[in-house]
């Protein structure tokens, strides 16, 4: 059986893309139990985007997607059309959508022909055509249909899909009615969202498999007494997700909805000291990882993400004791960053932080991320669906031409980097380490774009 690295490096690999929906039942407004596959109707798959916010640590952002569907059979007409998939269901809005992309490996084990997905597990035994449960680690995106749905003269329908986190982003925290006079710990607040009901039905669980197993909530002990009423200044004007993110910052936890549809609120995985994947491009080839870099679009110092001062307001009263400040020395020197790049302040406000000691820890963590000037690298690569945000990766690339080598007809001069004959404008990396801070999977071209930050 092949490994994921072997599947990626092959010059030609089989790739599976699947699309599923869950519709709301007209009788109850709840989702149907099983996923309904709509793969055969997909004409364009769109792009799956995700990134981290470096100035507000432990925060992640997920982009929307657009599926372009063939409507020759009228399956994507409004729900009052008998040909529509939504006939006898609630309308298309807030329909759950699941997208998968994975490599397909075919192999023979003990004389039995099998197909195996990477990332994932065996799905079919082609000898008996029995379906095997697929490992949900291979799920790349779960979202909900949201927005206008129009049909074109080509009989196509575009389904606009928002990420699953939007069910918390769209609802003001002040709309909740779960408050207690003693306030909440962060753990208790997340659990109250998990267990929230309306009219005898769960409000948020249906978006997460309608089970508590898809809620991974870490233990916390700090009680936020002011998290006790819908009029609290801690939630005024904020969405539910903004409150969750503020609690995450105060606890040094990561609030995230993973690509397998699991709500996670807990400690961030420790940074790895070894690379999860090695990218190779011009001037390099690996027997294990192959040649996967298609293009380097940008490389340089990211000055806009540099700050020499972090100012965190953690107290309610607007006095000097309500602020924690961490700053770099400002001196005239050829090695002093504030002098070289300017003195820039990152101002933050998080009143869930209830003590000076916690404020010092949070400020130091943020300052360590933003106070150094780091370089970023934008890559376009072949499909690598298993890589996640903050994964550590290695890059080896050498665009320097050999002396006297004729480069004509060996590169596309309209799309590739142009080098001087002396190699002065070339890029060269020898197993340089970066972390992934932004990822885009193009499901139509089956390629990835990454923004990497040096470690």
N, C-alpha and C positions, 0 to 999 in steps of 0.2 A: 504494500500500500504506500502510495506517495505521500510526502509531507507537503505542508502548505508552501514551503520555500521551493520545493520542486515544481509545484503547480504554477507558481508565479514566474519562475525563470524560463518555463517552456516557451518556445517561439510561437506555439499555437496551443491554446488550452480551451477546454469547454467551460463555459460560464452559464450558470443558471440565474435567471431573474424571475421572481415571482411577486405577484400583487394579490392581496386579499382585502376583503371588507367585512365589517360587522355592522349590520343595520339595526335601527331601533324598532322594536315591535310596536305596532300601532295600538295594541291593547294596553300596554303597560308603560311604554316609553323607555324600557330597558333594552339592552343589547341582546341580540340572538346569541345562542351559546357557542356555536362553531363559526370559524372563519369561512367565508365564501370566496373562492378563487376567481379572479378576474384577469389573470395573466394574458389570456388569449386576445383581450381587447386593447391591450396597451400598445400605443403607437410610438410614444416618446415617454421616457422614464424620468427625465429631469435630473436634478443634482441634490445630493445629500450633504448639507453643510453643517459644520460644528466648529466652535472655537472657544478658547479660554479668554478671560478678561485678566490681563496681567496686572492692571492697576488695582483691581479688587480681587485679591487672591481667593482661590477656591470657588470661583464662579465660572459657569459655562453657559454658552449661548448656542442655540440650535436654530437653523434656518428653516424656512418653509420650502415646499416643493410643489411642482405642478406635474400632474400626470395627464398626458393627452391621450384620450380614449377614442377608439373607433366606435361610432354609434350607428353602424349600418343596420343593426337589428333593433334599434330603438331602446337598447337596454339602459341607456343613461338619460332617457326622457324623464319628465316630472312624474311624481308618484301616482298621479291620476291616470296615467297611460298603462294599459294592461301589459304592454311589452316591456315596461320598465322593471328593472331589478328591485325598485322600491315600491312597486305596486303591492298594496296591503301592508306596507311598512310606513313608518314616518318618513318625511322627506329626506333628501340627501344630506342636509346640514348635520354636522357633528357625527357623521358616519365614521367609524374607526377604520383606518387604513394601515396595513402592514406590508412592508416591502422587504424582500430578501435578495441578496446577491451572494453567490458563492461559486467556487470552482467545483467542477464535477470530475472526479477521478474514477476511472474504470479499472478494475483489477480482478484477478482470480485468486481466491483463497480456498485451499483444500478442494479444488475442482469446482468451486461454486463461483459464478460470475456475480460481481457486486458493483454497485455504484456508491461512492462515498463523497460527501460534500466537505469542502474546506472553506471557511470554518464551519464545523457541524459534524454530524455523525451519519451513519448509513441511513438511507431513506427508502431504498427499494432493493429487494433481492430479485434480480432479473430472471432467475430460474423459476420462481413461483409468482413473481410480481406482487408479493406481499409488501404492503407499506410498513415501514418501520418508523417509530417516533423520531422526529427530527429534533436535534438539540437546538434550543432557542438561542444559543450563543451566536448563531449565524444570522439572527435578525439584525438588520441594519437601521431600520427606521419604523417607528409607530407614530401616527399622527391622526388628526381628525379633519374631515372635509369642512372647509369654512370659507364663505365668500360667494361671489357671483358665479353662476354656472351658465355658460353660453354655448350655443352650438354654431359651428361655422358652415360655410357653403360646401366644405369637404366632408360634411357629416362627422365632424369631430367634436368632442366635448372635453373641455379642460377642467380637471378637478384640482382646485386649489387646496393644498393640505398644509395645515399648521402643525408644528411639533406638539407633542403631548403635554409639554409643560404649559401650553397656552390655557389649559383648563383652570390653572391656578393664576396665571397672569391676567386673565380677563375678568376675574371676580375680585372686587374690593374686599379687603380683610374686614372692613367695618360691617359687611353683610353677614358675617358669621354670627351665630347665636350660641356659641359654645363656651362663653366666658365663665370663669369662676372667681369668687371674691378673693381667693388666695393667689391668683395668677397661675402661671404654668412654668414648668421646666420646658426646655426645647423638645425633649423627648415626648413629654405629655402633649404638647401642642401638635406635633406631627401625628401622634396617635389619635388625637381628637379629629384631625382631618381624615385619617383612615377610617375612623368609626362613625363619621358624621352621617346622619340619616335625615331624610325628609319624606314625610308621608309613609314611613315604614320601610323605605328603600335607601340603600347606601348612595351617597352623592358622588364620591370620587372613586370608590372601589371598582365600579364597572369599567373604568378606563384602564385599570391595571389587573385585568384578568378576573375581576370580581372575587379576589382571594386575598387574604392577609399575607400569603407567602411572597407576594410581589411587593411587599413593603419591608425594607430592611432599615431599621431604625436603631441607631446607637444609643447607649445609655448616657444620660446627662443628669447632673444633680443640682445645678444652679437654678434657683427659682426666680422668675421675673415677675415680681409682685404687680407691676404696672400693666402686665399683660392680662388684664382682668375685666375689661369693658370695651365695647365697640367704639367708645369715644376716647380711648387712651391715646396719648400723644405718640406712643410707640407704633401705632398702626394707622394714624390719621393720614389719609391720602395715599396709602400704600395698597398694592395688590397683595393677595395671599402669598404669592411667590416672593415678593420683595421682603415680606416679614420672615419667610423661611430662610432667605439668603442672609438677612441680617442676623438671625439666630445662628446660622452656620458660621459666620464670621466671628461672632462672640464665643462660640464653642470650638473654633478651629476645626469645624466639620465641613464636609463637602455635601451640598444638596444637589442632586443630579437625578435625572431620569435616564437610565442607561438604554443602550440600543436594543436590549431585549425586553423593554417595557417595565423594568423594575424601578420603583421609587426608592432611591438610596439616600439616607441621611446619616453619615458616619465619618470616621476619620479617613483622610486621604491616604491612598496607598503610598508607602514609602518610595522615594525616588530610587530607581534601580541604578546600579553601578555598572551594569553591562548592557550592551545594545540589544534591543528586541528584534532589530532587523537592520541589515546593512544594505544601503543603496549604492550601486555602482553605475558610472556613466562613462563618458569619453575617457579614453586612456586607461580604462580599468575593466576587468571582468573577473567575476568570482564563480568558482565551480559550484558553490552552494547557493548563492543568491542571484547569479546571472547578471545581466546588464539591463537595469530597470529604469534609469533616468532618461527621460525623453528630452527634457529641456530644463535649463535653469533660467528663469525669467528675471530674477533680481537677487542681488546680494549686496549688503551694506550695513552700515551702522544705523540703528533705529533710535535717533535722537528724540523723536516725539514721545517715546515711552520712558524717557529718563526724567527722574525727579530728584532734587537734592534735599528736599524737605517734605516730611509727611506730617500733616496736622490733623489729628483725630479728635473730634468732639464726642465725648462719651457721657458727660454729665448733662442733666436737664437744665440746670441754671447756667446762664451765659456768663461765667466767671473764668478766671485763669485756671482754677483748679478743675474745671470741667474738660480741659484739653490735655492731650498727651502729644508731645512734639518730638520728633526725631529729625535731626538735621546734620548735614555735612558742614565741615569747617569751610569758611569762605575766605580764602587767601589767594594772593596773586602768585601763581606758580605755574610752571609748564606742565605739572602733573596733577593739578587740582581741578577736578571735574566741574564744580560750580563756576570756577573762573573760565574754564575752557568752553563750557556749553551753556552757561547761564544758570542763574539761581531760580529753580522752578519748584513751586509748592503744590503738593497733592492734598486737597482738603476733603475730609470724609466726616460723616456724621452717623454714629451708630450708638444709640442710647440703651441698647440691650446690654452693652458692656457695663457691668455694674460695679467695677472697682478699678482703682488706679493700677493694680498689679496686672489685671487682665488687659487693660488698655495698653500698658507698656509692652506686653507680649505681642498683641495684635499689631501695634505700630511697628515694632521691630521686625515682625514677619513681613509686613508690607514693604517696609523700607529696604529690607535685604533684597527684595525682588526688583524694586524700581530705582535704587540709588546707583546701580552700576550701568555703564553704557555697554550694551550688547549688540551683536550683529545678528541679522536675520537672513534667511535663505529661502527663496521661493522655488519650489521644485514642481515639475510635472513628471509623473511616473506612470508605469503600467499599473494595473489594478492590484491593490493590496488591501482587501476588505477587512483584514484582521487587526490592523493597526488602530490605536485609539489615541485620543488627546493625551498629551503629556508622556507618551511612550518615548523612551530614549532610543535614538537611532544613530547610525553611523553613515557618513557620506564620504565616498572616494570618487574623485573626479579630476581629470587633468585635461584642460583644453589647449595646453601649450603645444603648438605644432613642432614637429621635429625640423631641425635645420635643413633647408633645401627641399622639404617635402612639398609636392604639388597638391594643394588642398581642393582644387577645382574638381567638381563632380563627386567629391566625397562628403560634402555638406550642402544643405539647403541654405543658401546665403540670404534668402528672404526671411527665414524664420529662425535660423541659428544665430548664436552670438558671433560677432565679427571680431577677429583678432588681428593685432598688429603682427608684422613679420617677426618682431623681436619678442613677442609674447607678453608685451607690457600690459595689455588689457585682458589677459587670459585669467581664468579662474582655476585654482588648483586646491583640492582638498585631499588629504591623506588620512582616511579613517577619522575624520573630524566628528566629534560628538555634538548632537543637537537634541532638543526635545520638540515634539509636535505641539504647536499652539493653535494651529488652524488646519482643518481638513475638509476637502471637498471631493466626494465620489461622483464622477460623471457616469450615470448608469447607462447612457446611450453610447458614449465613446469607450466605456469600460477602462477608464483611466482615473488617476487621482492627482489632485493638486494639494501641496502641503506648504504651509509657512512654518519654518523651523527657527528656533531660537537657540543660540549657542549656550552651552552649559558651562 
